[in-house]
């Protein structure tokens, strides 16, 4: 090109135009599995106007009690709610005179040891996760997640779990999946807080 002729401007290539993608964090497999199950469980309608929908599940559904192992069982309580909701949690163990005979004969109850239900903010996927070591002489328990959004009214979800002891190992080991689901469902109906969501118990 002669004097005064502007130099041609290079045409940006597709590679130059396209920004480098930012890696998206992948949730742990257990969290994805729990979210899938919580979604399948179907979030119930809010307990009251303005309260977020909440669902909960405990994994595993069967913990080993203190008469089976001194180390306890690492448990995870998952909650699924609206992204950004503020959630707290709790867990209670119950001991009965004879689990096989029925869940109504509670002889004692206590807060689960090592459980930290301190406030958490639900992730962009709506998940919360509370971990604890279940070290208990009880026979079953319930765990709850209570969430609220923008200082609005709260809603609570509840999930049951069974605690295997040496006296109940044969009984629990002999339960079919359907029978375990039925037992968890009966525990939830009887012991979950009034007004909480506790649909379709989840099994391992």
C-alpha positions in Angstrom: 0.0 0.0 0.0 1.1 3.5 -0.8 1.6 6.4 1.5 -1.6 7.5 3.3 -3.3 4.2 2.7 -4.6 2.9 6.1 -3.4 -0.4 7.2 -6.1 -3.1 7.1 -7.5 -4.1 10.5 -7.1 -7.7 11.3 -10.4 -9.6 11.5 -10.7 -11.2 14.9 -10.7 -15.0 14.8 -13.5 -17.0 16.4 -10.9 -18.1 19.1 -10.1 -14.4 19.9 -13.8 -13.5 20.0 -14.8 -16.3 22.3 -13.9 -15.8 25.9 -12.3 -18.6 27.8 -15.0 -20.5 29.6 -15.0 -20.3 33.3 -15.1 -23.8 34.9 -18.4 -24.4 36.7 -17.9 -26.1 40.1 -19.5 -29.5 40.2 -21.3 -30.5 43.3 -20.1 -33.7 45.0 -21.9 -36.9 43.8 -23.7 -37.3 47.1 -25.1 -33.8 46.9 -26.3 -34.3 43.3 -27.8 -37.7 44.3 -29.6 -36.1 47.3 -30.9 -33.2 45.2 -32.2 -35.6 42.6 -34.0 -37.5 45.3 -35.3 -34.4 47.0 -36.6 -33.2 43.6 -38.3 -36.5 43.0 -39.8 -36.2 46.4 -41.6 -33.0 45.1 -41.3 -29.9 47.2 -44.5 -29.4 49.0 -46.4 -26.1 49.0 -45.2 -23.5 51.5 -46.5 -24.0 55.0 -47.7 -20.4 55.0 -47.8 -17.5 52.7 -44.4 -16.2 51.9 -42.6 -19.3 53.3 -40.2 -21.1 50.9 -40.9 -24.7 49.9 -38.6 -27.1 51.8 -37.8 -30.8 51.5 -35.3 -32.9 53.5 -33.6 -36.3 53.4 -31.1 -38.1 55.6 -28.4 -40.2 54.2 -27.9 -43.0 55.1 -31.4 -44.0 56.3 -30.0 -46.5 58.7 -27.3 -45.5 61.2 -25.2 -47.9 63.4 -25.9 -47.3 67.0 -23.4 -47.2 69.9 -24.0 -50.9 70.7 -22.9 -51.8 67.2 -19.9 -49.4 66.8 -18.2 -47.0 69.1 -17.4 -44.7 66.2 -20.9 -43.9 65.2 -22.1 -43.3 61.7 -21.4 -40.2 59.6 -24.8 -38.8 58.7 -25.8 -36.1 56.2 -29.0 -34.1 56.4 -29.8 -32.5 53.0 -32.3 -29.7 52.6 -33.7 -28.4 49.3 -35.3 -25.0 49.3 -35.2 -21.6 47.5 -31.7 -20.3 46.6 -30.5 -17.8 49.2 -32.9 -19.0 51.9 -31.5 -19.0 55.5 -31.8 -22.5 57.1 -31.2 -24.0 60.5 -31.4 -27.7 61.4 -31.9 -30.1 64.3 -31.9 -33.8 65.1 -33.5 -35.9 67.9 -33.0 -39.5 68.8 -35.7 -41.7 70.3 -35.4 -45.0 72.3 -38.2 -47.4 72.5 -38.8 -50.5 74.5 -39.3 -52.7 71.5 -38.8 -51.4 67.9 -40.3 -54.5 66.3 -43.4 -54.2 68.4 -44.0 -50.6 67.5 -42.7 -47.0 67.6 -45.1 -45.7 70.1 -43.4 -46.9 73.2 -40.8 -44.2 73.5 -38.9 -44.4 76.8 -36.5 -41.5 76.1 -35.5 -38.8 73.6 -32.5 -36.5 73.3 -30.8 -34.2 70.9 -28.4 -36.0 68.6 -24.8 -35.7 69.7 -22.3 -33.7 67.6 -25.1 -32.1 65.6 -24.4 -28.5 64.5 -27.5 -27.0 63.1 -26.1 -23.5 62.8 -27.5 -21.2 60.2 -26.6 -21.9 56.5 -27.5 -20.0 53.3 -28.9 -22.3 50.6 -26.7 -22.5 47.5 -27.7 -21.3 44.0 -29.0 -24.9 43.6 -31.1 -24.5 46.8 -29.1 -27.1 48.7 -28.0 -27.1 52.4 -26.0 -29.8 54.0 -25.6 -30.6 57.7 -23.1 -33.3 58.8 -22.9 -35.2 62.1 -21.7 -38.4 63.7 -24.6 -40.3 65.0 -23.4 -41.9 68.2 -26.6 -43.0 70.0 -28.2 -45.8 72.1 -31.5 -44.8 70.5 -33.6 -46.8 68.0 -34.6 -44.1 65.5 -34.5 -40.3 65.0 -35.8 -37.4 63.1 -34.0 -34.5 61.5 -35.5 -31.1 60.5 -34.5 -28.3 58.3 -36.2 -24.9 58.8 -35.8 -22.2 56.2 -37.0 -18.6 55.6 -36.5 -16.2 52.8 -35.9 -12.4 53.1 -36.9 -12.5 56.8 -40.3 -14.0 55.9 -42.1 -16.8 57.7 -40.3 -20.1 58.0 -41.2 -23.5 56.7 -39.9 -26.9 58.1 -39.1 -30.2 56.4 -38.5 -33.4 58.4 -36.9 -36.8 57.6 -36.6 -39.9 59.7 -33.8 -42.4 60.1 -33.4 -45.7 61.9 -30.6 -46.5 64.4 -29.5 -50.1 64.4 -28.5 -51.6 67.7 -27.4 -55.2 68.6 -30.9 -55.9 69.9 -32.5 -54.8 66.7 -29.9 -55.9 64.1 -31.9 -59.0 63.0 -35.2 -57.1 62.8 -33.7 -54.2 60.8 -31.6 -56.5 58.6 -34.7 -58.5 57.7 -36.7 -55.5 56.5 -37.4 -55.2 52.8 -37.1 -51.8 51.1 -40.8 -51.5 51.2 -41.0 -52.3 54.9 -38.2 -49.9 55.7 -40.0 -47.1 53.8 -43.2 -47.9 55.7 -41.3 -47.7 59.1 -39.7 -44.4 58.2 -43.0 -43.1 57.1 -44.7 -44.1 60.4 -41.9 -42.4 62.4 -42.3 -39.2 60.4 -46.1 -39.1 60.8 -45.8 -39.6 64.5 -42.7 -37.6 65.5 -42.1 -34.9 62.9 -43.2 -31.4 64.1 -46.8 -30.5 63.3 -47.0 -28.6 60.0 -43.6 -29.9 58.7 -43.2 -31.5 55.3 -42.4 -35.2 55.4 -43.4 -36.7 52.1 -42.2 -40.1 50.7 -39.4 -41.3 52.9 -36.1 -42.0 51.0 -34.0 -45.1 51.4 -30.4 -45.8 50.4 
